[in-house]
Amino acid sequence: MPEKKKPNVLIILTDQLRAQVLGYSVDPDNQTPNSDKLASKSVNFTNAVSGMPVCTPFRGSLLTGQRPTTNGMFMNDIQLDTMAVTMGKIYSKEGYDTGYIGKWHLDGNGREKFIPPGNRRQGFQFWMANECTHDYNKSVYYDNNDPTPKVWKGYDTFAQTDAAIDYMSSKKESKNPFLLVLSWGTPHDPYGSAPEKYRKMFSPENINLRPNVPKDMYDDVKKKIVGYYAHVAAIDDMIGKLIQNLKETNQLENTIIVFTSDHGDLLGSHAAYKKQQPFNESIKVPMLFYVPESLEIKPGDRNAMINSEDILPTLLGLSGMSIPKSVEGINYRKYTEGKDDSLGKETVIYCVQPFGEWNKFKSNGREYRGLVTGKYTYVKDLKGPWLLYDNDADPYQMNNLVNKANYAELQANLDSRLVKRLKVNGDDFLDGMYYVKKWGYPVDNSGTVPHRGK
């Protein structure tokens, strides 16, 4: 009897998609029927966080299963160690065909430069990717071994989806399973660049903003968020297209699908934009694991605090593969099976070195470490306790309880648990520039690694 083929793996990765914006997360203004349908058939980690909510740090953790303080990927525009033990290398060694399509942001040698085959591609064999661009209608990429830059036709989220479908379809008769990462650049700003069809679906006057958006920002936030929703609606259509193709090619029931994002988007909440800060709009991300019925894991909501470094070991567990010793994250397979409820009670969030729009020297950014549980968010900076929220009583995090007498015992408990977790992780929580110097990163006067453009 022939050996059963291992499951395919499709990772659908968005950029800057906060968990709260999806229909299944009960956003009143945005309908995402395809994501909703996928969620209804998936393990839905409702408390998923991006441990360090920035592009490169998340991607480094996704590929290695390590925290940013371990692999050094705590800023954008730096290079992941070419000798790292990564997802692409692990699955390749196990006989998988591996492919990567879209935004990479792990090379650090120029945002539109050719990344040649070899260790800089971290084990991915098929390659239609680029380091980083946010020009979604004139998006540059490189096609496998060709060093000549090409441009995706039209809106790149659509073109990349078509490329992913072609890749997966080409594997339907293959003896080897595939691992494919489809990495969209959207819904990251610029928010107004989705196709007109989607931009017409939303209007500023019909937007209900979150209560933690200051009133003096309403007009600007509403203009931005309609463009954000337009990108999300386009993404949702592409999710439907991917699932339909897997059904038509009879691959769906042997494919594990992960749908997630590298971080969220504040979009005016707490008077801020984009990411990096420790608020829920920034750290909370969608995290769906569609698991074939043969694995006998029931779909439904799970409340464990799954983090970025946990995705790789969980995938390896679901794929029936051993987990390398270099991996620090948690394998949630037994948890999803209902066999271990001890996992995921709390997790740690980080800002090792605040940079870019939220840099420490010009924009009041700050280093932090935080403990997130199902109920509380507790964060300290280098000066001491900074934030404490009861997320059940205060879901928009508008009432900071830190250093209030009535919560002193709770704060002390959360602080001791955070300190213990940092000690276990080998994290001394020092000034960000210490880590910059340790890893030898060249930074400008804002503490940011300048990207090399083209």
C-alpha distance (Angstrom), angle and dihedral (degrees) to the residues before:
residue distance angle dihedral
M1 . . .
P2 3.85 . .
E3 3.80 117.5 .
K4 3.80 112.5 -101.6
K5 3.79 113.4 -105.2
K6 3.79 114.3 -110.2
P7 3.80 115.8 -113.9
N8 3.77 120.4 -86.6
V9 3.80 116.2 -122.2
L10 3.80 124.5 -142.5
I11 3.80 117.6 -177.2
I12 3.80 114.0 -166.7
L13 3.78 106.7 -163.1
T14 3.79 123.7 -173.5
D15 3.80 127.6 -170.5
Q16 3.81 119.3 -123.5
L17 3.82 97.4 -9.8
R18 3.79 108.8 151.7
A19 3.79 117.5 -149.9
Q20 3.81 94.4 -124.7
V21 3.82 94.7 64.4
L22 3.80 98.7 68.7
G23 3.78 123.9 96.2
Y24 3.78 93.3 -123.9
S25 3.81 86.7 55.9
V26 3.82 87.1 59.0
D27 3.79 100.1 -110.1
P28 3.85 103.4 172.8
D29 3.80 94.9 -148.8
N30 3.77 104.1 41.5
Q31 3.80 128.7 64.7
T32 3.80 118.1 -161.8
P33 3.82 105.8 174.3
N34 3.80 96.9 169.9
S35 3.80 94.0 48.6
D36 3.80 88.4 45.7
K37 3.80 91.1 52.9
L38 3.80 91.9 47.9
A39 3.82 89.8 48.6
S40 3.81 91.3 52.4
K41 3.82 89.7 58.5
S42 3.79 97.3 39.3
V43 3.77 142.3 72.6
N44 3.80 99.9 -98.4
F45 3.81 114.2 -156.3
T46 3.80 98.1 -156.9
N47 3.82 94.4 -174.5
A48 3.79 98.9 47.9
V49 3.79 115.6 146.2
S50 3.77 137.2 -170.4
G51 3.81 101.0 -126.4
M52 3.78 93.4 -148.5
P53 3.80 103.9 17.7
V54 3.79 101.1 -143.5
C55 3.83 131.4 99.2
T56 3.80 105.4 -106.8
P57 3.83 97.3 36.4
F58 3.80 91.8 53.7
R59 3.80 92.5 46.5
G60 3.78 91.2 48.9
S61 3.80 90.0 53.5
L62 3.81 92.3 44.8
L63 3.80 92.4 55.0
T64 3.82 99.4 39.6
G65 3.81 105.4 26.7
Q66 3.80 87.1 -129.7
R67 3.78 133.6 122.0
P68 3.85 119.3 -109.1
T69 3.81 91.2 -110.5
T70 3.82 88.6 59.8
N71 3.80 103.7 42.3
G72 3.82 94.4 33.9
M73 3.80 93.7 -124.7
F74 3.79 97.2 131.1
M75 3.82 98.9 124.9
N76 3.79 137.1 43.0
D77 3.81 124.3 -99.3
I78 3.79 98.2 31.9
Q79 3.78 129.1 118.3
L80 3.79 125.7 -107.2
D81 3.80 110.7 -128.9
T82 3.80 105.8 -89.6
M83 3.81 89.3 -140.9
A84 3.81 93.4 54.8
V85 3.80 120.1 126.9
T86 3.79 100.5 -115.0
M87 3.77 142.0 176.6
G88 3.81 92.9 -105.7
K89 3.80 93.1 51.1
I90 3.80 94.1 45.1
Y91 3.79 94.8 50.5
S92 3.81 92.6 42.3
K93 3.80 89.8 54.4
E94 3.82 88.6 52.1
G95 3.80 91.4 57.2
Y96 3.79 99.4 -95.5
D97 3.78 125.5 143.2
T98 3.79 103.4 -128.0
G99 3.80 128.2 -155.1
Y100 3.78 138.6 176.6
I101 3.81 125.4 -163.7
G102 3.80 126.7 -179.8
K103 3.80 133.7 -1.2
W104 3.83 116.5 19.2
H105 3.85 107.9 170.5
L106 3.81 94.8 174.6
D107 3.79 102.1 98.0
G108 3.81 106.7 68.0
N109 3.80 95.9 -162.1
G110 3.78 98.4 108.1
R111 3.78 131.0 -37.3
E112 3.79 95.6 -116.6
K113 3.79 101.5 27.4
F114 3.80 125.8 118.2
I115 3.79 114.7 -96.8
P116 3.82 104.6 -152.2
P117 3.81 124.5 -138.8
G118 3.78 112.5 -86.8
N119 3.78 136.8 60.0
R120 3.82 94.6 -20.2
R121 3.82 86.5 69.1
Q122 3.79 89.6 55.3
G123 3.81 97.9 -135.4
F124 3.80 99.9 -42.4
Q125 3.79 110.7 133.8
F126 3.81 103.2 -175.6
W127 3.80 110.9 55.4
M128 3.80 132.9 -173.0
A129 3.78 98.8 150.6
N130 3.77 149.4 115.1
E131 3.79 132.8 -153.5
C132 3.82 96.3 -116.3
T133 3.79 140.8 -33.7
H134 3.77 133.9 155.6
D135 3.80 97.1 -166.9
Y136 3.78 93.7 104.7
N137 3.80 95.6 -178.8
K138 3.81 96.8 47.8
S139 3.77 98.4 32.1
V140 3.80 118.0 167.4
Y141 3.81 122.0 -143.6
Y142 3.79 140.4 160.8
D143 3.78 123.1 -122.9
N144 3.80 111.6 -138.1
N145 3.83 110.1 -74.6
D146 3.80 97.8 -3.9
P147 3.84 111.5 108.8
T148 3.81 91.1 -163.4
P149 3.82 110.9 104.1
K150 3.79 116.3 -121.2
V151 3.81 131.3 -168.1
W152 3.79 124.3 -129.5
K153 3.79 110.4 -118.7
G154 3.80 110.3 -107.4
Y155 3.80 121.0 -35.1
D156 3.78 104.8 10.7
T157 3.82 96.6 -142.3
F158 3.82 87.6 64.0
A159 3.80 95.6 43.1
Q160 3.82 93.1 46.9
T161 3.79 90.1 49.9
D162 3.80 90.5 52.9
A163 3.80 89.6 49.9
A164 3.81 90.0 51.0
I165 3.80 90.9 50.5
D166 3.81 90.9 50.3
Y167 3.79 90.3 49.9
M168 3.80 95.3 48.6
S169 3.80 92.7 43.8
S170 3.79 90.2 52.9
K171 3.81 89.1 57.3
K172 3.80 98.9 52.2
E173 3.83 93.3 99.1
S174 3.79 95.3 34.9
K175 3.79 120.9 118.3
N176 3.78 88.1 -141.2
P177 3.80 123.6 74.7
F178 3.79 117.2 -129.9
L179 3.78 136.3 -127.9
L180 3.80 111.2 -158.7
V181 3.80 127.4 178.4
L182 3.81 112.6 -162.2
S183 3.79 105.7 -168.0
W184 3.80 115.9 -171.9
G185 3.81 121.5 -166.5
T186 3.80 92.5 -146.1
P187 3.04 145.9 125.5
H188 3.84 85.6 30.3
D189 3.81 111.8 109.9
P190 3.03 141.2 -57.7
Y191 3.78 79.8 87.0
G192 3.80 98.1 -173.6
S193 3.80 97.4 60.9
A194 3.81 102.7 86.7
P195 3.83 117.4 112.0
E196 3.80 115.0 -76.6
K197 3.82 92.7 -111.6
Y198 3.80 89.6 65.7
R199 3.80 96.7 38.8
K200 3.82 88.8 57.2
M201 3.81 90.9 57.7
F202 3.82 93.5 73.7
S203 3.79 137.1 45.9
P204 3.83 129.2 -169.8
E205 3.81 95.0 -125.3
N206 3.80 91.0 61.4
I207 3.80 96.7 50.9
N208 3.81 120.0 111.1
L209 3.78 108.2 -153.4
R210 3.77 124.5 -150.5
P211 3.83 113.0 -97.8
N212 3.81 91.4 -116.4
V213 3.82 92.1 66.7
P214 3.85 110.1 100.0
K215 3.81 113.6 -119.1
D216 3.80 93.3 -125.4
M217 3.81 88.1 63.3
Y218 3.81 96.8 49.6
D219 3.81 98.5 102.4
D220 3.78 95.0 47.7
V221 3.80 94.7 42.7
K222 3.81 93.1 49.0
K223 3.80 91.1 52.9
K224 3.78 91.1 50.1
I225 3.77 96.6 43.3
V226 3.80 95.2 54.4
G227 3.81 87.9 57.8
Y228 3.79 89.7 46.4
Y229 3.80 90.6 51.8
A230 3.80 89.4 49.4
H231 3.81 90.6 57.3
V232 3.82 89.8 46.6
A233 3.81 92.2 51.2
A234 3.81 89.9 52.0
I235 3.81 89.9 49.1
D236 3.78 90.1 50.8
D237 3.80 91.5 54.3
M238 3.80 89.7 51.1
I239 3.80 91.3 52.0
G240 3.78 87.8 55.8
K241 3.79 90.5 49.1
L242 3.82 93.0 51.0
I243 3.81 93.3 48.9
Q244 3.80 91.9 47.2
N245 3.80 91.2 52.3
L246 3.80 92.1 50.2
K247 3.80 88.9 51.5
E248 3.81 93.5 48.5
T249 3.80 92.3 49.7
N250 3.83 92.4 46.0
Q251 3.80 91.0 -119.8
L252 3.80 101.0 112.6
E253 3.79 96.2 86.4
N254 3.78 91.8 54.3
T255 3.80 97.2 43.9
I256 3.79 128.9 92.1
I257 3.81 109.0 -150.7
V258 3.79 124.1 -161.3
F259 3.80 117.5 -169.3
T260 3.79 115.5 -172.0
S261 3.81 146.4 123.6
D262 3.77 135.6 -121.8
H263 3.84 91.9 -123.6
G264 3.77 141.9 -33.3
D265 3.81 134.9 -101.4
L266 3.79 125.8 -113.6
L267 3.84 92.5 -152.3
G268 3.80 93.5 -172.0
S269 3.80 98.0 -37.1
H270 3.81 110.0 136.5
A271 3.82 86.9 9.0
A272 3.80 91.6 -72.4
Y273 3.79 142.5 107.4
K274 3.78 134.8 -141.4
K275 3.82 121.5 0.2
Q276 3.83 148.5 -67.3
Q277 3.82 94.3 93.0
P278 3.84 121.4 105.9
F279 3.82 98.7 -116.2
N280 3.80 121.7 116.8
E281 3.80 95.0 -109.5
S282 3.81 87.5 59.7
I283 3.81 103.0 37.9
K284 3.82 104.5 34.1
V285 3.79 115.4 87.3
P286 3.80 136.9 174.1
M287 3.81 112.4 -95.6
L288 3.79 116.8 -176.2
F289 3.79 123.7 167.0
Y290 3.80 111.5 -167.9
V291 3.80 104.5 -162.1
P292 3.84 124.8 -169.2
E293 3.80 114.2 -111.0
S294 3.81 90.2 -117.8
L295 3.82 88.8 73.0
E296 3.82 89.4 60.2
I297 3.79 96.3 -136.4
K298 3.79 114.8 144.0
P299 3.80 117.4 -129.5
G300 3.78 119.2 -125.7
D301 3.78 143.2 96.9
R302 3.80 120.5 -43.1
N303 3.80 122.1 -169.9
A304 3.82 100.8 -156.9
M305 3.80 116.6 128.9
I306 3.80 96.6 -116.0
N307 3.82 113.7 -175.6
S308 3.79 136.1 -162.3
E309 3.80 95.7 -92.8
D310 3.81 90.4 52.5
I311 3.82 96.0 66.0
L312 3.82 97.2 76.0
P313 3.83 97.7 47.9
T314 3.81 90.5 44.9
L315 3.80 90.5 51.7
L316 3.78 91.3 47.9
G317 3.80 89.4 49.8
L318 3.80 91.7 50.8
S319 3.81 89.7 46.4
G320 3.81 91.3 53.9
M321 3.79 92.5 -117.3
S322 3.79 131.6 135.2
I323 3.80 118.6 -105.0
P324 3.83 117.7 -124.8
K325 3.81 117.6 -120.9
S326 3.81 89.7 -119.2
V327 3.82 90.7 68.4
E328 3.83 114.1 98.5
G329 3.80 100.6 -178.9
I330 3.79 129.8 97.0
N331 3.81 124.0 -97.3
Y332 3.80 103.4 -134.4
R333 3.80 97.0 -172.5
K334 3.81 95.4 106.4
Y335 3.78 89.5 44.4
T336 3.81 91.6 53.7
E337 3.80 88.2 49.3
G338 3.80 90.3 54.9
K339 3.80 92.7 -114.3
D340 3.81 101.3 113.0
D341 3.80 120.1 34.2
S342 3.81 92.6 167.4
L343 3.81 92.2 84.1
G344 3.77 128.1 92.7
K345 3.80 102.4 20.1
E346 3.81 91.8 137.9
T347 3.77 140.9 -3.4
V348 3.81 140.0 -168.8
I349 3.81 129.1 -111.9
Y350 3.81 125.0 -162.2
C351 3.72 148.9 -162.6
V352 3.79 105.2 -176.0
Q353 3.81 97.0 173.1
P354 3.83 120.0 4.0
F355 3.80 108.4 -137.7
G356 3.80 144.7 155.8
E357 3.80 115.0 23.3
W358 3.82 90.2 -0.6
N359 3.79 99.5 40.8
K360 3.79 121.5 156.9
F361 3.79 98.8 -124.5
K362 3.81 103.0 47.0
S363 3.80 108.5 14.6
N364 3.82 104.9 40.4
G365 3.78 93.4 -107.9
R366 3.77 116.3 161.4
E367 3.77 139.4 -162.8
Y368 3.79 112.2 -111.9
R369 3.76 145.9 169.8
G370 3.78 121.5 -159.1
L371 3.78 142.3 -175.0
V372 3.80 116.3 -139.7
T373 3.80 122.1 -167.8
G374 3.78 131.3 170.3
K375 3.81 88.8 -88.8
Y376 3.81 109.2 22.0
T377 3.78 141.6 48.3
Y378 3.81 113.9 -161.2
V379 3.81 120.2 179.0
K380 3.78 133.6 177.9
D381 3.79 129.7 -172.0
L382 3.79 128.0 -160.4
K383 3.82 90.6 -76.9
G384 3.81 94.5 53.0
P385 3.83 138.2 -96.9
W386 3.81 111.6 11.4
L387 3.82 111.8 163.6
L388 3.80 136.9 18.7
Y389 3.80 121.4 173.9
D390 3.77 133.4 175.8
N391 3.79 97.2 -144.4
D392 3.80 93.7 -166.7
A393 3.80 95.9 53.9
D394 3.81 93.8 31.4
P395 3.84 108.9 30.8
Y396 3.81 93.5 169.0
Q397 3.82 92.2 51.0
M398 3.80 95.9 -125.6
N399 3.82 98.8 138.9
N400 3.80 112.8 65.4
L401 3.82 107.5 -157.3
V402 3.79 96.9 -174.6
N403 3.82 115.9 134.9
K404 3.81 92.6 2.0
A405 3.79 112.5 141.9
N406 3.80 95.8 -129.6
Y407 3.82 90.3 57.6
A408 3.80 99.5 40.7
E409 3.80 94.1 109.3
L410 3.81 92.8 47.7
Q411 3.80 91.5 46.8
A412 3.81 92.2 49.9
N413 3.81 90.4 50.2
L414 3.80 93.8 49.6
D415 3.79 91.1 45.0
S416 3.80 93.0 52.4
R417 3.81 90.4 48.7
L418 3.80 91.3 49.7
V419 3.82 92.1 48.4
K420 3.80 89.7 50.0
R421 3.79 92.0 49.9
L422 3.80 91.8 49.4
K423 3.80 90.6 50.1
V424 3.80 91.3 51.6
N425 3.80 88.9 48.3
G426 3.81 92.1 50.5
D427 3.80 90.5 -120.2
D428 3.82 114.1 148.8
F429 3.85 91.7 -176.2
L430 3.79 98.7 -134.7
D431 3.79 134.1 165.0
G432 3.79 110.5 -61.0
M433 3.78 93.6 -120.5
Y434 3.80 88.8 63.1
Y435 3.81 89.1 64.5
V436 3.80 92.5 42.1
K437 3.81 89.6 56.5
K438 3.81 92.8 41.4
W439 3.80 91.3 57.5
G440 3.80 94.6 36.3
Y441 3.79 97.7 -123.5
P442 3.82 117.0 168.4
V443 3.82 108.5 -128.3
D444 3.79 134.2 -179.6
N445 3.81 125.5 -130.1
S446 3.82 90.9 -76.1
G447 3.80 92.5 57.3
T448 3.81 92.0 -107.5
V449 3.82 128.4 130.3
P450 3.82 103.2 -123.0
H451 3.77 110.9 -129.2
R452 3.78 114.5 -127.3
G453 3.79 96.6 -130.1
K454 3.78 112.1 -152.7
